[in-house]
Structure formats: structure tokens, C-alpha cells
Amino acid sequence: MSGVQLAEHLAIIRPETKVLFVSGYAERNVLQRGTAIRRARFLQKPFGLKVLAQKYSKC
């Protein structure tokens, strides 16, 4: 199961769950599927701890 598929399943069974995708691929390539994951956040690799903390606090 891919991360996108997992997020789609979580959106159905636990819609309150927040998702943060972390990838070396472009955001549009990762989040191009499904309306269920449009609320998800995305963090592009590489990143530092400060950026991770900022994204986490926005989730």
C-alpha cells in the first residue's frame, strides 16, 4: 500500500487523522490523487528540523 492509499483509507475510517506527506518527489506528483487527501500537508525533502517543526505545528 502506498502512502497515498493509506491516507485515502484513513480519511474514510478516521477522518480526523491529519496527514503529513514527506517526499523527495514534487508535491503535485504525490498529492495528485483523490479528494480525501486534499487536506494533507506536504514536506519536500531535504528539510531541517525547524521546517519540520513549523509544518507539524500547522497540522
mmJSON file of the N, C-alpha and C atoms, coordinates in Angstrom:
{"data_MODEL":{"atom_site":{
"group_PDB":["ATOM","ATOM","ATOM","ATOM","ATOM","ATOM","ATOM","ATOM","ATOM","ATOM","ATOM","ATOM","ATOM","ATOM","ATOM","ATOM","ATOM","ATOM","ATOM","ATOM","ATOM","ATOM","ATOM","ATOM","ATOM","ATOM","ATOM","ATOM","ATOM","ATOM","ATOM","ATOM","ATOM","ATOM","ATOM","ATOM","ATOM","ATOM","ATOM","ATOM","ATOM","ATOM","ATOM","ATOM","ATOM","ATOM","ATOM","ATOM","ATOM","ATOM","ATOM","ATOM","ATOM","ATOM","ATOM","ATOM","ATOM","ATOM","ATOM","ATOM","ATOM","ATOM","ATOM","ATOM","ATOM","ATOM","ATOM","ATOM","ATOM","ATOM","ATOM","ATOM","ATOM","ATOM","ATOM","ATOM","ATOM","ATOM","ATOM","ATOM","ATOM","ATOM","ATOM","ATOM","ATOM","ATOM","ATOM","ATOM","ATOM","ATOM","ATOM","ATOM","ATOM","ATOM","ATOM","ATOM","ATOM","ATOM","ATOM","ATOM","ATOM","ATOM","ATOM","ATOM","ATOM","ATOM","ATOM","ATOM","ATOM","ATOM","ATOM","ATOM","ATOM","ATOM","ATOM","ATOM","ATOM","ATOM","ATOM","ATOM","ATOM","ATOM","ATOM","ATOM","ATOM","ATOM","ATOM","ATOM","ATOM","ATOM","ATOM","ATOM","ATOM","ATOM","ATOM","ATOM","ATOM","ATOM","ATOM","ATOM","ATOM","ATOM","ATOM","ATOM","ATOM","ATOM","ATOM","ATOM","ATOM","ATOM","ATOM","ATOM","ATOM","ATOM","ATOM","ATOM","ATOM","ATOM","ATOM","ATOM","ATOM","ATOM","ATOM","ATOM","ATOM","ATOM","ATOM","ATOM","ATOM","ATOM","ATOM","ATOM","ATOM","ATOM","ATOM","ATOM","ATOM"],
"id":[1,2,3,4,5,6,7,8,9,10,11,12,13,14,15,16,17,18,19,20,21,22,23,24,25,26,27,28,29,30,31,32,33,34,35,36,37,38,39,40,41,42,43,44,45,46,47,48,49,50,51,52,53,54,55,56,57,58,59,60,61,62,63,64,65,66,67,68,69,70,71,72,73,74,75,76,77,78,79,80,81,82,83,84,85,86,87,88,89,90,91,92,93,94,95,96,97,98,99,100,101,102,103,104,105,106,107,108,109,110,111,112,113,114,115,116,117,118,119,120,121,122,123,124,125,126,127,128,129,130,131,132,133,134,135,136,137,138,139,140,141,142,143,144,145,146,147,148,149,150,151,152,153,154,155,156,157,158,159,160,161,162,163,164,165,166,167,168,169,170,171,172,173,174,175,176,177],
"type_symbol":["N","C","C","N","C","C","N","C","C","N","C","C","N","C","C","N","C","C","N","C","C","N","C","C","N","C","C","N","C","C","N","C","C","N","C","C","N","C","C","N","C","C","N","C","C","N","C","C","N","C","C","N","C","C","N","C","C","N","C","C","N","C","C","N","C","C","N","C","C","N","C","C","N","C","C","N","C","C","N","C","C","N","C","C","N","C","C","N","C","C","N","C","C","N","C","C","N","C","C","N","C","C","N","C","C","N","C","C","N","C","C","N","C","C","N","C","C","N","C","C","N","C","C","N","C","C","N","C","C","N","C","C","N","C","C","N","C","C","N","C","C","N","C","C","N","C","C","N","C","C","N","C","C","N","C","C","N","C","C","N","C","C","N","C","C","N","C","C","N","C","C","N","C","C","N","C","C"],
"label_atom_id":["N","CA","C","N","CA","C","N","CA","C","N","CA","C","N","CA","C","N","CA","C","N","CA","C","N","CA","C","N","CA","C","N","CA","C","N","CA","C","N","CA","C","N","CA","C","N","CA","C","N","CA","C","N","CA","C","N","CA","C","N","CA","C","N","CA","C","N","CA","C","N","CA","C","N","CA","C","N","CA","C","N","CA","C","N","CA","C","N","CA","C","N","CA","C","N","CA","C","N","CA","C","N","CA","C","N","CA","C","N","CA","C","N","CA","C","N","CA","C","N","CA","C","N","CA","C","N","CA","C","N","CA","C","N","CA","C","N","CA","C","N","CA","C","N","CA","C","N","CA","C","N","CA","C","N","CA","C","N","CA","C","N","CA","C","N","CA","C","N","CA","C","N","CA","C","N","CA","C","N","CA","C","N","CA","C","N","CA","C","N","CA","C","N","CA","C","N","CA","C","N","CA","C","N","CA","C"],
"label_alt_id":[null,null,null,null,null,null,null,null,null,null,null,null,null,null,null,null,null,null,null,null,null,null,null,null,null,null,null,null,null,null,null,null,null,null,null,null,null,null,null,null,null,null,null,null,null,null,null,null,null,null,null,null,null,null,null,null,null,null,null,null,null,null,null,null,null,null,null,null,null,null,null,null,null,null,null,null,null,null,null,null,null,null,null,null,null,null,null,null,null,null,null,null,null,null,null,null,null,null,null,null,null,null,null,null,null,null,null,null,null,null,null,null,null,null,null,null,null,null,null,null,null,null,null,null,null,null,null,null,null,null,null,null,null,null,null,null,null,null,null,null,null,null,null,null,null,null,null,null,null,null,null,null,null,null,null,null,null,null,null,null,null,null,null,null,null,null,null,null,null,null,null,null,null,null,null,null,null],
"label_comp_id":["MET","MET","MET","SER","SER","SER","GLY","GLY","GLY","VAL","VAL","VAL","GLN","GLN","GLN","LEU","LEU","LEU","ALA","ALA","ALA","GLU","GLU","GLU","HIS","HIS","HIS","LEU","LEU","LEU","ALA","ALA","ALA","ILE","ILE","ILE","ILE","ILE","ILE","ARG","ARG","ARG","PRO","PRO","PRO","GLU","GLU","GLU","THR","THR","THR","LYS","LYS","LYS","VAL","VAL","VAL","LEU","LEU","LEU","PHE","PHE","PHE","VAL","VAL","VAL","SER","SER","SER","GLY","GLY","GLY","TYR","TYR","TYR","ALA","ALA","ALA","GLU","GLU","GLU","ARG","ARG","ARG","ASN","ASN","ASN","VAL","VAL","VAL","LEU","LEU","LEU","GLN","GLN","GLN","ARG","ARG","ARG","GLY","GLY","GLY","THR","THR","THR","ALA","ALA","ALA","ILE","ILE","ILE","ARG","ARG","ARG","ARG","ARG","ARG","ALA","ALA","ALA","ARG","ARG","ARG","PHE","PHE","PHE","LEU","LEU","LEU","GLN","GLN","GLN","LYS","LYS","LYS","PRO","PRO","PRO","PHE","PHE","PHE","GLY","GLY","GLY","LEU","LEU","LEU","LYS","LYS","LYS","VAL","VAL","VAL","LEU","LEU","LEU","ALA","ALA","ALA","GLN","GLN","GLN","LYS","LYS","LYS","TYR","TYR","TYR","SER","SER","SER","LYS","LYS","LYS","CYS","CYS","CYS"],
"label_asym_id":["A","A","A","A","A","A","A","A","A","A","A","A","A","A","A","A","A","A","A","A","A","A","A","A","A","A","A","A","A","A","A","A","A","A","A","A","A","A","A","A","A","A","A","A","A","A","A","A","A","A","A","A","A","A","A","A","A","A","A","A","A","A","A","A","A","A","A","A","A","A","A","A","A","A","A","A","A","A","A","A","A","A","A","A","A","A","A","A","A","A","A","A","A","A","A","A","A","A","A","A","A","A","A","A","A","A","A","A","A","A","A","A","A","A","A","A","A","A","A","A","A","A","A","A","A","A","A","A","A","A","A","A","A","A","A","A","A","A","A","A","A","A","A","A","A","A","A","A","A","A","A","A","A","A","A","A","A","A","A","A","A","A","A","A","A","A","A","A","A","A","A","A","A","A","A","A","A"],
"label_entity_id":["1","1","1","1","1","1","1","1","1","1","1","1","1","1","1","1","1","1","1","1","1","1","1","1","1","1","1","1","1","1","1","1","1","1","1","1","1","1","1","1","1","1","1","1","1","1","1","1","1","1","1","1","1","1","1","1","1","1","1","1","1","1","1","1","1","1","1","1","1","1","1","1","1","1","1","1","1","1","1","1","1","1","1","1","1","1","1","1","1","1","1","1","1","1","1","1","1","1","1","1","1","1","1","1","1","1","1","1","1","1","1","1","1","1","1","1","1","1","1","1","1","1","1","1","1","1","1","1","1","1","1","1","1","1","1","1","1","1","1","1","1","1","1","1","1","1","1","1","1","1","1","1","1","1","1","1","1","1","1","1","1","1","1","1","1","1","1","1","1","1","1","1","1","1","1","1","1"],
"label_seq_id":[1,1,1,2,2,2,3,3,3,4,4,4,5,5,5,6,6,6,7,7,7,8,8,8,9,9,9,10,10,10,11,11,11,12,12,12,13,13,13,14,14,14,15,15,15,16,16,16,17,17,17,18,18,18,19,19,19,20,20,20,21,21,21,22,22,22,23,23,23,24,24,24,25,25,25,26,26,26,27,27,27,28,28,28,29,29,29,30,30,30,31,31,31,32,32,32,33,33,33,34,34,34,35,35,35,36,36,36,37,37,37,38,38,38,39,39,39,40,40,40,41,41,41,42,42,42,43,43,43,44,44,44,45,45,45,46,46,46,47,47,47,48,48,48,49,49,49,50,50,50,51,51,51,52,52,52,53,53,53,54,54,54,55,55,55,56,56,56,57,57,57,58,58,58,59,59,59],
"pdbx_PDB_ins_code":[null,null,null,null,null,null,null,null,null,null,null,null,null,null,null,null,null,null,null,null,null,null,null,null,null,null,null,null,null,null,null,null,null,null,null,null,null,null,null,null,null,null,null,null,null,null,null,null,null,null,null,null,null,null,null,null,null,null,null,null,null,null,null,null,null,null,null,null,null,null,null,null,null,null,null,null,null,null,null,null,null,null,null,null,null,null,null,null,null,null,null,null,null,null,null,null,null,null,null,null,null,null,null,null,null,null,null,null,null,null,null,null,null,null,null,null,null,null,null,null,null,null,null,null,null,null,null,null,null,null,null,null,null,null,null,null,null,null,null,null,null,null,null,null,null,null,null,null,null,null,null,null,null,null,null,null,null,null,null,null,null,null,null,null,null,null,null,null,null,null,null,null,null,null,null,null,null],
"Cartn_x":[0.856,0.0,0.903,0.58,1.355,0.895,1.653,1.272,-0.021,-0.206,-1.442,-2.632,-2.471,-3.556,-3.876,-2.85,-3.06,-3.825,-3.443,-4.14,-5.597,-5.864,-7.245,-8.063,-7.485,-8.182,-8.405,-7.403,-7.551,-8.643,-8.739,-9.766,-11.173,-11.316,-12.62,-12.892,-11.917,-12.178,-11.855,-10.985,-10.625,-10.432,-11.527,-11.424,-10.742,-10.645,-9.992,-8.462,-7.932,-6.491,-5.843,-4.786,-4.042,-2.881,-2.578,-1.563,-0.5,0.756,1.893,2.714,2.69,3.493,4.901,5.887,7.292,7.847,8.391,8.831,9.948,10.729,11.72,11.124,9.897,9.206,8.436,8.089,7.326,5.954,5.476,4.182,3.063,3.022,1.92,1.927,3.104,3.176,2.629,2.808,2.369,0.891,0.43,-0.935,-1.929,-1.605,-2.492,-3.726,-3.757,-4.876,-5.846,-7.122,-8.153,-8.459,-9.723,-10.162,-10.011,-9.927,-9.849,-8.561,-7.526,-6.253,-5.906,-6.824,-6.539,-6.257,-6.679,-6.398,-4.989,-4.314,-2.99,-1.963,-0.964,0.174,1.296,2.244,3.348,4.655,5.686,7.008,8.012,8.668,9.622,10.99,11.587,12.946,13.926,15.065,15.514,14.931,14.864,14.345,15.074,15.052,15.672,14.639,15.123,14.223,13.285,13.754,12.911,11.718,11.966,10.887,9.914,10.443,9.592,8.707,9.279,8.513,7.417,7.714,6.708,5.56,5.877,4.825,3.987,4.649,3.953,2.991,3.408,2.551,1.33,1.404,0.276,-0.705,-0.327,-1.2,-2.37],
"Cartn_y":[-1.172,0.0,1.235,2.175,3.417,4.38,5.419,6.432,7.135,7.365,7.993,7.082,5.78,4.833,4.774,4.776,4.775,6.023,7.177,8.425,8.374,7.788,7.667,6.761,5.662,4.752,5.429,6.119,6.821,7.88,8.565,9.597,9.012,7.755,7.088,6.596,5.897,5.269,6.171,7.146,8.088,9.483,10.127,11.404,12.517,12.36,13.393,13.294,12.199,11.988,12.976,13.605,14.555,13.831,14.238,13.562,14.563,14.171,14.956,14.054,14.343,13.6,14.169,13.285,13.67,12.943,13.706,13.073,13.856,13.145,13.762,14.107,13.666,13.963,15.266,15.851,17.097,16.88,17.891,17.816,17.396,17.953,17.631,16.163,15.537,14.117,13.25,13.68,12.9,13.107,14.332,14.661,14.804,14.288,14.463,13.577,12.615,11.668,12.005,11.795,11.727,12.999,13.263,14.41,14.16,12.906,12.572,13.071,13.28,13.695,15.146,15.894,17.302,18.137,17.656,18.363,18.071,17.127,16.705,17.806,17.814,18.718,17.974,18.732,18.144,18.805,17.982,18.466,17.899,18.795,18.404,18.123,16.97,16.655,17.422,17.78,17.711,18.878,18.717,19.767,19.693,20.798,20.857,20.701,20.595,20.423,21.609,22.798,23.989,23.932,23.55,23.441,22.331,21.196,20.101,20.563,21.267,21.765,22.726,23.584,24.523,23.784,22.806,22.03,21.261,20.644,19.86,20.748,21.941,22.825,23.297,23.246,23.659,22.519,21.298,20.135,20.103],
"Cartn_z":[0.0,0.0,0.0,-0.831,-0.888,0.213,0.419,1.396,1.022,-0.26,-0.739,-0.468,-0.746,-0.484,1.008,1.844,3.293,3.728,3.214,3.56,3.126,1.957,1.486,2.409,2.835,3.758,5.119,5.609,6.888,6.826,5.694,5.54,5.668,5.297,5.389,6.809,7.403,8.702,9.89,9.701,10.772,10.162,9.78,9.064,9.855,11.166,11.984,11.947,11.386,11.331,10.372,10.823,9.995,9.33,8.097,7.302,6.868,7.017,6.534,5.623,4.329,3.374,3.361,3.379,3.279,2.066,1.112,-0.125,-0.792,-1.571,-2.433,-3.785,-4.032,-5.275,-5.146,-6.275,-6.274,-5.646,-4.965,-4.27,-5.203,-6.385,-7.303,-7.701,-7.74,-8.071,-6.947,-5.717,-4.562,-4.278,-4.364,-3.936,-5.085,-6.255,-7.404,-7.359,-6.449,-6.383,-5.26,-5.535,-4.506,-3.739,-3.586,-2.806,-1.32,-0.91,0.51,1.147,0.347,0.929,0.621,0.113,-0.21,1.028,2.183,3.431,3.929,3.302,3.752,3.529,4.379,4.242,3.53,3.006,2.27,2.7,2.861,3.237,2.244,1.508,0.476,1.092,0.75,1.179,0.303,0.786,2.177,2.983,4.274,5.15,6.482,7.198,8.517,9.618,10.845,11.992,12.172,11.888,12.041,11.087,9.849,8.864,9.254,9.716,10.184,11.335,12.285,13.438,12.985,12.02,11.509,10.835,10.001,9.321,10.334,11.304,12.322,13.105,13.436,14.225,13.44,12.113,11.262,10.999,11.323,11.078,12.01],
"occupancy":[1.0,1.0,1.0,1.0,1.0,1.0,1.0,1.0,1.0,1.0,1.0,1.0,1.0,1.0,1.0,1.0,1.0,1.0,1.0,1.0,1.0,1.0,1.0,1.0,1.0,1.0,1.0,1.0,1.0,1.0,1.0,1.0,1.0,1.0,1.0,1.0,1.0,1.0,1.0,1.0,1.0,1.0,1.0,1.0,1.0,1.0,1.0,1.0,1.0,1.0,1.0,1.0,1.0,1.0,1.0,1.0,1.0,1.0,1.0,1.0,1.0,1.0,1.0,1.0,1.0,1.0,1.0,1.0,1.0,1.0,1.0,1.0,1.0,1.0,1.0,1.0,1.0,1.0,1.0,1.0,1.0,1.0,1.0,1.0,1.0,1.0,1.0,1.0,1.0,1.0,1.0,1.0,1.0,1.0,1.0,1.0,1.0,1.0,1.0,1.0,1.0,1.0,1.0,1.0,1.0,1.0,1.0,1.0,1.0,1.0,1.0,1.0,1.0,1.0,1.0,1.0,1.0,1.0,1.0,1.0,1.0,1.0,1.0,1.0,1.0,1.0,1.0,1.0,1.0,1.0,1.0,1.0,1.0,1.0,1.0,1.0,1.0,1.0,1.0,1.0,1.0,1.0,1.0,1.0,1.0,1.0,1.0,1.0,1.0,1.0,1.0,1.0,1.0,1.0,1.0,1.0,1.0,1.0,1.0,1.0,1.0,1.0,1.0,1.0,1.0,1.0,1.0,1.0,1.0,1.0,1.0,1.0,1.0,1.0,1.0,1.0,1.0],
"B_iso_or_equiv":[0.0,0.0,0.0,0.0,0.0,0.0,0.0,0.0,0.0,0.0,0.0,0.0,0.0,0.0,0.0,0.0,0.0,0.0,0.0,0.0,0.0,0.0,0.0,0.0,0.0,0.0,0.0,0.0,0.0,0.0,0.0,0.0,0.0,0.0,0.0,0.0,0.0,0.0,0.0,0.0,0.0,0.0,0.0,0.0,0.0,0.0,0.0,0.0,0.0,0.0,0.0,0.0,0.0,0.0,0.0,0.0,0.0,0.0,0.0,0.0,0.0,0.0,0.0,0.0,0.0,0.0,0.0,0.0,0.0,0.0,0.0,0.0,0.0,0.0,0.0,0.0,0.0,0.0,0.0,0.0,0.0,0.0,0.0,0.0,0.0,0.0,0.0,0.0,0.0,0.0,0.0,0.0,0.0,0.0,0.0,0.0,0.0,0.0,0.0,0.0,0.0,0.0,0.0,0.0,0.0,0.0,0.0,0.0,0.0,0.0,0.0,0.0,0.0,0.0,0.0,0.0,0.0,0.0,0.0,0.0,0.0,0.0,0.0,0.0,0.0,0.0,0.0,0.0,0.0,0.0,0.0,0.0,0.0,0.0,0.0,0.0,0.0,0.0,0.0,0.0,0.0,0.0,0.0,0.0,0.0,0.0,0.0,0.0,0.0,0.0,0.0,0.0,0.0,0.0,0.0,0.0,0.0,0.0,0.0,0.0,0.0,0.0,0.0,0.0,0.0,0.0,0.0,0.0,0.0,0.0,0.0,0.0,0.0,0.0,0.0,0.0,0.0],
"pdbx_formal_charge":[null,null,null,null,null,null,null,null,null,null,null,null,null,null,null,null,null,null,null,null,null,null,null,null,null,null,null,null,null,null,null,null,null,null,null,null,null,null,null,null,null,null,null,null,null,null,null,null,null,null,null,null,null,null,null,null,null,null,null,null,null,null,null,null,null,null,null,null,null,null,null,null,null,null,null,null,null,null,null,null,null,null,null,null,null,null,null,null,null,null,null,null,null,null,null,null,null,null,null,null,null,null,null,null,null,null,null,null,null,null,null,null,null,null,null,null,null,null,null,null,null,null,null,null,null,null,null,null,null,null,null,null,null,null,null,null,null,null,null,null,null,null,null,null,null,null,null,null,null,null,null,null,null,null,null,null,null,null,null,null,null,null,null,null,null,null,null,null,null,null,null,null,null,null,null,null,null],
"auth_seq_id":[1,1,1,2,2,2,3,3,3,4,4,4,5,5,5,6,6,6,7,7,7,8,8,8,9,9,9,10,10,10,11,11,11,12,12,12,13,13,13,14,14,14,15,15,15,16,16,16,17,17,17,18,18,18,19,19,19,20,20,20,21,21,21,22,22,22,23,23,23,24,24,24,25,25,25,26,26,26,27,27,27,28,28,28,29,29,29,30,30,30,31,31,31,32,32,32,33,33,33,34,34,34,35,35,35,36,36,36,37,37,37,38,38,38,39,39,39,40,40,40,41,41,41,42,42,42,43,43,43,44,44,44,45,45,45,46,46,46,47,47,47,48,48,48,49,49,49,50,50,50,51,51,51,52,52,52,53,53,53,54,54,54,55,55,55,56,56,56,57,57,57,58,58,58,59,59,59],
"auth_comp_id":["MET","MET","MET","SER","SER","SER","GLY","GLY","GLY","VAL","VAL","VAL","GLN","GLN","GLN","LEU","LEU","LEU","ALA","ALA","ALA","GLU","GLU","GLU","HIS","HIS","HIS","LEU","LEU","LEU","ALA","ALA","ALA","ILE","ILE","ILE","ILE","ILE","ILE","ARG","ARG","ARG","PRO","PRO","PRO","GLU","GLU","GLU","THR","THR","THR","LYS","LYS","LYS","VAL","VAL","VAL","LEU","LEU","LEU","PHE","PHE","PHE","VAL","VAL","VAL","SER","SER","SER","GLY","GLY","GLY","TYR","TYR","TYR","ALA","ALA","ALA","GLU","GLU","GLU","ARG","ARG","ARG","ASN","ASN","ASN","VAL","VAL","VAL","LEU","LEU","LEU","GLN","GLN","GLN","ARG","ARG","ARG","GLY","GLY","GLY","THR","THR","THR","ALA","ALA","ALA","ILE","ILE","ILE","ARG","ARG","ARG","ARG","ARG","ARG","ALA","ALA","ALA","ARG","ARG","ARG","PHE","PHE","PHE","LEU","LEU","LEU","GLN","GLN","GLN","LYS","LYS","LYS","PRO","PRO","PRO","PHE","PHE","PHE","GLY","GLY","GLY","LEU","LEU","LEU","LYS","LYS","LYS","VAL","VAL","VAL","LEU","LEU","LEU","ALA","ALA","ALA","GLN","GLN","GLN","LYS","LYS","LYS","TYR","TYR","TYR","SER","SER","SER","LYS","LYS","LYS","CYS","CYS","CYS"],
"auth_asym_id":["A","A","A","A","A","A","A","A","A","A","A","A","A","A","A","A","A","A","A","A","A","A","A","A","A","A","A","A","A","A","A","A","A","A","A","A","A","A","A","A","A","A","A","A","A","A","A","A","A","A","A","A","A","A","A","A","A","A","A","A","A","A","A","A","A","A","A","A","A","A","A","A","A","A","A","A","A","A","A","A","A","A","A","A","A","A","A","A","A","A","A","A","A","A","A","A","A","A","A","A","A","A","A","A","A","A","A","A","A","A","A","A","A","A","A","A","A","A","A","A","A","A","A","A","A","A","A","A","A","A","A","A","A","A","A","A","A","A","A","A","A","A","A","A","A","A","A","A","A","A","A","A","A","A","A","A","A","A","A","A","A","A","A","A","A","A","A","A","A","A","A","A","A","A","A","A","A"],
"auth_atom_id":["N","CA","C","N","CA","C","N","CA","C","N","CA","C","N","CA","C","N","CA","C","N","CA","C","N","CA","C","N","CA","C","N","CA","C","N","CA","C","N","CA","C","N","CA","C","N","CA","C","N","CA","C","N","CA","C","N","CA","C","N","CA","C","N","CA","C","N","CA","C","N","CA","C","N","CA","C","N","CA","C","N","CA","C","N","CA","C","N","CA","C","N","CA","C","N","CA","C","N","CA","C","N","CA","C","N","CA","C","N","CA","C","N","CA","C","N","CA","C","N","CA","C","N","CA","C","N","CA","C","N","CA","C","N","CA","C","N","CA","C","N","CA","C","N","CA","C","N","CA","C","N","CA","C","N","CA","C","N","CA","C","N","CA","C","N","CA","C","N","CA","C","N","CA","C","N","CA","C","N","CA","C","N","CA","C","N","CA","C","N","CA","C","N","CA","C","N","CA","C","N","CA","C","N","CA","C"],
"pdbx_PDB_model_num":[1,1,1,1,1,1,1,1,1,1,1,1,1,1,1,1,1,1,1,1,1,1,1,1,1,1,1,1,1,1,1,1,1,1,1,1,1,1,1,1,1,1,1,1,1,1,1,1,1,1,1,1,1,1,1,1,1,1,1,1,1,1,1,1,1,1,1,1,1,1,1,1,1,1,1,1,1,1,1,1,1,1,1,1,1,1,1,1,1,1,1,1,1,1,1,1,1,1,1,1,1,1,1,1,1,1,1,1,1,1,1,1,1,1,1,1,1,1,1,1,1,1,1,1,1,1,1,1,1,1,1,1,1,1,1,1,1,1,1,1,1,1,1,1,1,1,1,1,1,1,1,1,1,1,1,1,1,1,1,1,1,1,1,1,1,1,1,1,1,1,1,1,1,1,1,1,1]
}}}
